[in-house]
Amino acid sequence: MKILSIVVTFNRKMLLKRCLDRLFAQSNINHDILVVDNGSTDGTKEYIDQYFLGRLKYLSLTKNLGGAGGFAEGIKYSLNNDYDLIWLMDDDGFPKKDCLETLFNFMTLNTLDAISPVQINIDNYDELAFPITYEGRKVSGKFSQISNIEYIDKEANLFNGLLIKAEQLKKVGLPRSELFIRGDEVEYTKRLLKNNIRFGTCVGATFYHPSDKNERVPVLCGLWNMRDAHSDFKNYYMYRNRAVAFIEDGNSWLLPLDFIRYSYYFLIFRKCDWMGLKLWCSATYDGIRRRLGRHPRY
């Protein structure tokens, strides 16, 4: 059984080193490691040579293709080199020492096609890093709310520690590089469901990752939860790809409602943040017009 761990990185060599240290410390499972470098300019290659020379595989891209493009290139590499299982992650998180072993054993025992660990807040091990849907409701905050559960079917936060069979990757296809970042993981999850891939979250396997709770802003006494990454770069792709998702899912009727929600958010809640609303409008318009790929400004 050949396993390849793929880490996509861009200009975060210190975070990458932390992730790689944890990958090399994994218990009882042999696996190769591939770093997909999205054209880093911070000396990442030299840093890898200094600390990990000869211990891993390194794929250097000539330009930044985003998380979506980086994972697509890494998966291509894995399929071309006949790996059986692929373990996918970004550079800003890291697995617990027994994460891969736990995922592998659970997948094998339950004859699954793919399995995700639970993502825990890297700054607070008592909290979930992302909300998890369980029994039809969103669970966020304290990990203890789901700690007694073994498995959550059809639930996964990609690409933060997902272990998947190569044969299923061939069936589902590559991540869509044109989405660049933000939303590519949601789109890929939909394809897992569409292709009847047997997957879910193994709560006993742990992957530590920065929380996204600061991006979820409650307004109107919690009636709405707005997504705001507090970064024009991240927000552009999040809003653009959100519009793409609405249209592709047959929910284009939600776009006017989204305009009302974000108009309220930027103009009332954020007190006349016209630039924020302008960014939302331009990003959403690009999504409607299918202007995908890397934006020259972002």
Contacts in CASP RR format, 6 or more apart in sequence:
PFRMAT RR
TARGET T0000
AUTHOR 0000-0000-0000
METHOD contacts of the structure
MODEL  1
MKILSIVVTFNRKMLLKRCLDRLFAQSNINHDILVVDNGSTDGTKEYIDQ
YFLGRLKYLSLTKNLGGAGGFAEGIKYSLNNDYDLIWLMDDDGFPKKDCL
ETLFNFMTLNTLDAISPVQINIDNYDELAFPITYEGRKVSGKFSQISNIE
YIDKEANLFNGLLIKAEQLKKVGLPRSELFIRGDEVEYTKRLLKNNIRFG
TCVGATFYHPSDKNERVPVLCGLWNMRDAHSDFKNYYMYRNRAVAFIEDG
NSWLLPLDFIRYSYYFLIFRKCDWMGLKLWCSATYDGIRRRLGRHPRY
1 84 0 8 1.000
1 85 0 8 1.000
2 32 0 8 1.000
2 82 0 8 1.000
2 83 0 8 1.000
2 84 0 8 1.000
2 85 0 8 1.000
3 29 0 8 1.000
3 30 0 8 1.000
3 31 0 8 1.000
3 32 0 8 1.000
3 83 0 8 1.000
3 84 0 8 1.000
3 85 0 8 1.000
3 86 0 8 1.000
3 87 0 8 1.000
3 100 0 8 1.000
3 104 0 8 1.000
4 31 0 8 1.000
4 32 0 8 1.000
4 33 0 8 1.000
4 34 0 8 1.000
4 77 0 8 1.000
4 78 0 8 1.000
4 81 0 8 1.000
4 83 0 8 1.000
4 85 0 8 1.000
4 86 0 8 1.000
4 87 0 8 1.000
5 23 0 8 1.000
5 31 0 8 1.000
5 32 0 8 1.000
5 33 0 8 1.000
5 34 0 8 1.000
5 87 0 8 1.000
5 89 0 8 1.000
5 100 0 8 1.000
6 34 0 8 1.000
6 36 0 8 1.000
6 71 0 8 1.000
6 74 0 8 1.000
6 75 0 8 1.000
6 77 0 8 1.000
6 78 0 8 1.000
6 86 0 8 1.000
6 87 0 8 1.000
6 88 0 8 1.000
6 89 0 8 1.000
7 16 0 8 1.000
7 19 0 8 1.000
7 20 0 8 1.000
7 23 0 8 1.000
7 33 0 8 1.000
7 34 0 8 1.000
7 35 0 8 1.000
7 36 0 8 1.000
7 89 0 8 1.000
7 90 0 8 1.000
7 91 0 8 1.000
8 36 0 8 1.000
8 38 0 8 1.000
8 66 0 8 1.000
8 67 0 8 1.000
8 70 0 8 1.000
8 71 0 8 1.000
8 74 0 8 1.000
8 89 0 8 1.000
8 90 0 8 1.000
8 91 0 8 1.000
8 159 0 8 1.000
9 15 0 8 1.000
9 16 0 8 1.000
9 35 0 8 1.000
9 36 0 8 1.000
9 37 0 8 1.000
9 38 0 8 1.000
9 40 0 8 1.000
9 44 0 8 1.000
9 90 0 8 1.000
9 91 0 8 1.000
10 37 0 8 1.000
10 38 0 8 1.000
10 39 0 8 1.000
10 40 0 8 1.000
10 64 0 8 1.000
10 66 0 8 1.000
10 67 0 8 1.000
10 91 0 8 1.000
11 40 0 8 1.000
11 41 0 8 1.000
11 42 0 8 1.000
11 44 0 8 1.000
12 42 0 8 1.000
12 91 0 8 1.000
12 92 0 8 1.000
13 40 0 8 1.000
13 42 0 8 1.000
13 43 0 8 1.000
13 44 0 8 1.000
13 47 0 8 1.000
13 48 0 8 1.000
15 91 0 8 1.000
15 92 0 8 1.000
15 93 0 8 1.000
16 35 0 8 1.000
16 44 0 8 1.000
16 47 0 8 1.000
16 48 0 8 1.000
16 91 0 8 1.000
17 47 0 8 1.000
17 51 0 8 1.000
18 93 0 8 1.000
18 94 0 8 1.000
19 89 0 8 1.000
19 91 0 8 1.000
19 92 0 8 1.000
19 93 0 8 1.000
19 94 0 8 1.000
20 33 0 8 1.000
20 35 0 8 1.000
20 51 0 8 1.000
20 52 0 8 1.000
20 56 0 8 1.000
21 94 0 8 1.000
22 94 0 8 1.000
22 95 0 8 1.000
22 96 0 8 1.000
22 97 0 8 1.000
23 31 0 8 1.000
23 33 0 8 1.000
23 94 0 8 1.000
23 95 0 8 1.000
24 33 0 8 1.000
24 55 0 8 1.000
25 97 0 8 1.000
26 95 0 8 1.000
26 97 0 8 1.000
26 98 0 8 1.000
26 99 0 8 1.000
26 100 0 8 1.000
26 101 0 8 1.000
27 97 0 8 1.000
27 98 0 8 1.000
27 100 0 8 1.000
27 101 0 8 1.000
28 98 0 8 1.000
28 101 0 8 1.000
29 100 0 8 1.000
29 101 0 8 1.000
29 104 0 8 1.000
31 87 0 8 1.000
31 100 0 8 1.000
32 56 0 8 1.000
32 57 0 8 1.000
32 83 0 8 1.000
33 55 0 8 1.000
33 56 0 8 1.000
33 57 0 8 1.000
34 56 0 8 1.000
34 57 0 8 1.000
34 58 0 8 1.000
34 59 0 8 1.000
34 74 0 8 1.000
34 77 0 8 1.000
34 78 0 8 1.000
35 48 0 8 1.000
35 56 0 8 1.000
35 57 0 8 1.000
35 58 0 8 1.000
35 59 0 8 1.000
36 59 0 8 1.000
36 61 0 8 1.000
36 70 0 8 1.000
36 71 0 8 1.000
36 73 0 8 1.000
36 74 0 8 1.000
36 77 0 8 1.000
37 44 0 8 1.000
37 45 0 8 1.000
37 58 0 8 1.000
37 59 0 8 1.000
37 60 0 8 1.000
37 61 0 8 1.000
38 61 0 8 1.000
38 63 0 8 1.000
38 64 0 8 1.000
38 65 0 8 1.000
38 66 0 8 1.000
38 67 0 8 1.000
38 69 0 8 1.000
38 70 0 8 1.000
39 60 0 8 1.000
39 61 0 8 1.000
39 62 0 8 1.000
39 63 0 8 1.000
39 64 0 8 1.000
45 58 0 8 1.000
45 60 0 8 1.000
48 56 0 8 1.000
48 58 0 8 1.000
57 77 0 8 1.000
59 73 0 8 1.000
59 74 0 8 1.000
59 77 0 8 1.000
61 70 0 8 1.000
61 73 0 8 1.000
64 294 0 8 1.000
65 72 0 8 1.000
65 73 0 8 1.000
65 177 0 8 1.000
65 180 0 8 1.000
65 294 0 8 1.000
66 177 0 8 1.000
66 180 0 8 1.000
66 181 0 8 1.000
66 294 0 8 1.000
67 90 0 8 1.000
67 159 0 8 1.000
67 175 0 8 1.000
67 180 0 8 1.000
67 181 0 8 1.000
67 184 0 8 1.000
68 175 0 8 1.000
68 176 0 8 1.000
68 177 0 8 1.000
68 178 0 8 1.000
68 179 0 8 1.000
68 180 0 8 1.000
68 181 0 8 1.000
68 184 0 8 1.000
69 175 0 8 1.000
69 177 0 8 1.000
69 180 0 8 1.000
70 175 0 8 1.000
70 177 0 8 1.000
71 88 0 8 1.000
71 159 0 8 1.000
71 174 0 8 1.000
71 175 0 8 1.000
71 184 0 8 1.000
72 174 0 8 1.000
72 175 0 8 1.000
72 176 0 8 1.000
72 177 0 8 1.000
75 86 0 8 1.000
75 88 0 8 1.000
75 169 0 8 1.000
75 174 0 8 1.000
75 175 0 8 1.000
76 174 0 8 1.000
78 86 0 8 1.000
78 166 0 8 1.000
78 169 0 8 1.000
79 166 0 8 1.000
79 169 0 8 1.000
79 170 0 8 1.000
82 166 0 8 1.000
83 166 0 8 1.000
84 165 0 8 1.000
84 166 0 8 1.000
85 104 0 8 1.000
85 163 0 8 1.000
85 164 0 8 1.000
85 165 0 8 1.000
85 166 0 8 1.000
86 163 0 8 1.000
86 164 0 8 1.000
86 165 0 8 1.000
86 166 0 8 1.000
86 169 0 8 1.000
87 100 0 8 1.000
87 103 0 8 1.000
87 161 0 8 1.000
87 162 0 8 1.000
87 163 0 8 1.000
88 158 0 8 1.000
88 159 0 8 1.000
88 161 0 8 1.000
88 162 0 8 1.000
88 163 0 8 1.000
88 164 0 8 1.000
89 95 0 8 1.000
89 159 0 8 1.000
89 160 0 8 1.000
89 161 0 8 1.000
89 162 0 8 1.000
89 207 0 8 1.000
90 159 0 8 1.000
90 160 0 8 1.000
90 209 0 8 1.000
92 209 0 8 1.000
92 210 0 8 1.000
93 122 0 8 1.000
93 160 0 8 1.000
93 207 0 8 1.000
93 208 0 8 1.000
93 209 0 8 1.000
93 210 0 8 1.000
94 122 0 8 1.000
94 207 0 8 1.000
94 208 0 8 1.000
95 117 0 8 1.000
95 161 0 8 1.000
95 206 0 8 1.000
95 207 0 8 1.000
95 208 0 8 1.000
96 117 0 8 1.000
96 205 0 8 1.000
96 206 0 8 1.000
96 207 0 8 1.000
96 208 0 8 1.000
98 205 0 8 1.000
99 117 0 8 1.000
99 161 0 8 1.000
99 205 0 8 1.000
99 206 0 8 1.000
99 207 0 8 1.000
100 163 0 8 1.000
102 117 0 8 1.000
102 202 0 8 1.000
102 204 0 8 1.000
102 205 0 8 1.000
103 115 0 8 1.000
103 116 0 8 1.000
103 117 0 8 1.000
103 161 0 8 1.000
103 163 0 8 1.000
103 202 0 8 1.000
103 205 0 8 1.000
104 163 0 8 1.000
106 112 0 8 1.000
106 115 0 8 1.000
106 151 0 8 1.000
106 202 0 8 1.000
106 204 0 8 1.000
106 205 0 8 1.000
107 114 0 8 1.000
107 115 0 8 1.000
107 163 0 8 1.000
110 151 0 8 1.000
111 198 0 8 1.000
112 198 0 8 1.000
112 199 0 8 1.000
112 200 0 8 1.000
113 164 0 8 1.000
113 165 0 8 1.000
113 168 0 8 1.000
113 197 0 8 1.000
113 198 0 8 1.000
113 199 0 8 1.000
114 156 0 8 1.000
114 162 0 8 1.000
114 163 0 8 1.000
114 164 0 8 1.000
114 165 0 8 1.000
114 168 0 8 1.000
114 192 0 8 1.000
114 197 0 8 1.000
114 198 0 8 1.000
114 199 0 8 1.000
114 200 0 8 1.000
115 156 0 8 1.000
115 162 0 8 1.000
115 163 0 8 1.000
115 164 0 8 1.000
115 199 0 8 1.000
115 200 0 8 1.000
115 201 0 8 1.000
115 202 0 8 1.000
115 205 0 8 1.000
116 155 0 8 1.000
116 156 0 8 1.000
116 157 0 8 1.000
116 158 0 8 1.000
116 160 0 8 1.000
116 161 0 8 1.000
116 162 0 8 1.000
116 163 0 8 1.000
116 199 0 8 1.000
116 200 0 8 1.000
116 201 0 8 1.000
116 202 0 8 1.000
116 205 0 8 1.000
117 160 0 8 1.000
117 161 0 8 1.000
117 201 0 8 1.000
117 202 0 8 1.000
117 204 0 8 1.000
117 205 0 8 1.000
117 206 0 8 1.000
117 207 0 8 1.000
118 128 0 8 1.000
118 132 0 8 1.000
118 143 0 8 1.000
118 146 0 8 1.000
118 201 0 8 1.000
118 202 0 8 1.000
118 203 0 8 1.000
118 204 0 8 1.000
118 205 0 8 1.000
118 206 0 8 1.000
118 207 0 8 1.000
119 128 0 8 1.000
119 129 0 8 1.000
119 130 0 8 1.000
119 157 0 8 1.000
119 160 0 8 1.000
119 207 0 8 1.000
119 208 0 8 1.000
119 209 0 8 1.000
120 127 0 8 1.000
120 128 0 8 1.000
120 129 0 8 1.000
120 143 0 8 1.000
120 206 0 8 1.000
120 207 0 8 1.000
120 208 0 8 1.000
120 209 0 8 1.000
121 127 0 8 1.000
121 128 0 8 1.000
121 129 0 8 1.000
121 208 0 8 1.000
121 209 0 8 1.000
121 210 0 8 1.000
121 211 0 8 1.000
121 213 0 8 1.000
122 129 0 8 1.000
122 208 0 8 1.000
122 209 0 8 1.000
122 210 0 8 1.000
122 211 0 8 1.000
123 210 0 8 1.000
123 211 0 8 1.000
124 211 0 8 1.000
125 143 0 8 1.000
125 208 0 8 1.000
126 142 0 8 1.000
126 143 0 8 1.000
126 144 0 8 1.000
127 141 0 8 1.000
127 142 0 8 1.000
127 143 0 8 1.000
127 211 0 8 1.000
127 213 0 8 1.000
128 139 0 8 1.000
128 140 0 8 1.000
128 141 0 8 1.000
128 142 0 8 1.000
128 143 0 8 1.000
128 146 0 8 1.000
128 211 0 8 1.000
129 157 0 8 1.000
129 160 0 8 1.000
129 208 0 8 1.000
129 209 0 8 1.000
129 210 0 8 1.000
129 211 0 8 1.000
129 212 0 8 1.000
130 140 0 8 1.000
130 157 0 8 1.000
130 209 0 8 1.000
130 211 0 8 1.000
130 212 0 8 1.000
131 138 0 8 1.000
131 139 0 8 1.000
131 140 0 8 1.000
131 216 0 8 1.000
132 138 0 8 1.000
132 139 0 8 1.000
132 140 0 8 1.000
132 146 0 8 1.000
132 152 0 8 1.000
132 155 0 8 1.000
132 157 0 8 1.000
132 201 0 8 1.000
133 139 0 8 1.000
133 152 0 8 1.000
133 155 0 8 1.000
134 146 0 8 1.000
134 149 0 8 1.000
134 152 0 8 1.000
134 155 0 8 1.000
139 145 0 8 1.000
139 146 0 8 1.000
140 213 0 8 1.000
140 216 0 8 1.000
141 213 0 8 1.000
146 152 0 8 1.000
146 203 0 8 1.000
147 203 0 8 1.000
149 203 0 8 1.000
150 202 0 8 1.000
150 203 0 8 1.000
150 204 0 8 1.000
151 200 0 8 1.000
151 201 0 8 1.000
151 202 0 8 1.000
151 203 0 8 1.000
152 200 0 8 1.000
152 201 0 8 1.000
152 203 0 8 1.000
153 200 0 8 1.000
154 193 0 8 1.000
154 199 0 8 1.000
154 200 0 8 1.000
155 200 0 8 1.000
155 201 0 8 1.000
156 162 0 8 1.000
156 189 0 8 1.000
156 192 0 8 1.000
156 199 0 8 1.000
156 200 0 8 1.000
156 201 0 8 1.000
157 185 0 8 1.000
157 201 0 8 1.000
158 185 0 8 1.000
158 188 0 8 1.000
158 189 0 8 1.000
159 175 0 8 1.000
159 185 0 8 1.000
159 188 0 8 1.000
160 207 0 8 1.000
160 209 0 8 1.000
161 207 0 8 1.000
164 197 0 8 1.000
164 199 0 8 1.000
168 195 0 8 1.000
168 197 0 8 1.000
171 195 0 8 1.000
171 197 0 8 1.000
172 188 0 8 1.000
172 191 0 8 1.000
172 192 0 8 1.000
172 195 0 8 1.000
172 197 0 8 1.000
173 191 0 8 1.000
175 184 0 8 1.000
175 185 0 8 1.000
175 187 0 8 1.000
175 188 0 8 1.000
176 184 0 8 1.000
176 187 0 8 1.000
176 188 0 8 1.000
177 293 0 8 1.000
178 292 0 8 1.000
178 293 0 8 1.000
179 187 0 8 1.000
179 237 0 8 1.000
179 241 0 8 1.000
179 244 0 8 1.000
179 292 0 8 1.000
179 293 0 8 1.000
180 237 0 8 1.000
180 292 0 8 1.000
180 293 0 8 1.000
180 294 0 8 1.000
181 234 0 8 1.000
181 237 0 8 1.000
182 229 0 8 1.000
182 234 0 8 1.000
182 237 0 8 1.000
182 238 0 8 1.000
182 241 0 8 1.000
183 237 0 8 1.000
183 238 0 8 1.000
183 241 0 8 1.000
183 242 0 8 1.000
183 245 0 8 1.000
184 241 0 8 1.000
186 245 0 8 1.000
187 241 0 8 1.000
187 245 0 8 1.000
187 248 0 8 1.000
190 249 0 8 1.000
192 199 0 8 1.000
214 230 0 8 1.000
215 227 0 8 1.000
215 228 0 8 1.000
215 229 0 8 1.000
215 230 0 8 1.000
216 225 0 8 1.000
216 226 0 8 1.000
216 227 0 8 1.000
217 225 0 8 1.000
217 226 0 8 1.000
217 227 0 8 1.000
217 228 0 8 1.000
217 265 0 8 1.000
217 269 0 8 1.000
218 224 0 8 1.000
218 225 0 8 1.000
218 226 0 8 1.000
219 225 0 8 1.000
219 226 0 8 1.000
219 264 0 8 1.000
219 265 0 8 1.000
219 269 0 8 1.000
220 264 0 8 1.000
224 261 0 8 1.000
224 265 0 8 1.000
226 261 0 8 1.000
226 262 0 8 1.000
226 265 0 8 1.000
226 269 0 8 1.000
227 238 0 8 1.000
227 242 0 8 1.000
228 235 0 8 1.000
228 265 0 8 1.000
229 235 0 8 1.000
229 238 0 8 1.000
232 276 0 8 1.000
232 279 0 8 1.000
232 298 0 8 1.000
233 298 0 8 1.000
235 276 0 8 1.000
235 279 0 8 1.000
235 280 0 8 1.000
235 283 0 8 1.000
236 279 0 8 1.000
236 282 0 8 1.000
236 283 0 8 1.000
236 295 0 8 1.000
236 297 0 8 1.000
236 298 0 8 1.000
237 283 0 8 1.000
237 295 0 8 1.000
237 298 0 8 1.000
238 283 0 8 1.000
239 279 0 8 1.000
239 280 0 8 1.000
239 283 0 8 1.000
239 284 0 8 1.000
240 283 0 8 1.000
240 284 0 8 1.000
240 286 0 8 1.000
240 287 0 8 1.000
240 291 0 8 1.000
240 292 0 8 1.000
240 295 0 8 1.000
241 287 0 8 1.000
242 258 0 8 1.000
242 284 0 8 1.000
243 255 0 8 1.000
243 258 0 8 1.000
243 283 0 8 1.000
243 284 0 8 1.000
243 286 0 8 1.000
243 287 0 8 1.000
243 288 0 8 1.000
244 287 0 8 1.000
244 290 0 8 1.000
244 292 0 8 1.000
245 251 0 8 1.000
246 252 0 8 1.000
246 254 0 8 1.000
246 255 0 8 1.000
246 258 0 8 1.000
247 287 0 8 1.000
247 288 0 8 1.000
255 284 0 8 1.000
255 288 0 8 1.000
258 284 0 8 1.000
259 281 0 8 1.000
259 284 0 8 1.000
262 277 0 8 1.000
262 280 0 8 1.000
263 277 0 8 1.000
266 273 0 8 1.000
266 274 0 8 1.000
266 276 0 8 1.000
266 277 0 8 1.000
266 280 0 8 1.000
267 273 0 8 1.000
267 274 0 8 1.000
267 277 0 8 1.000
270 276 0 8 1.000
286 292 0 8 1.000
286 295 0 8 1.000
END
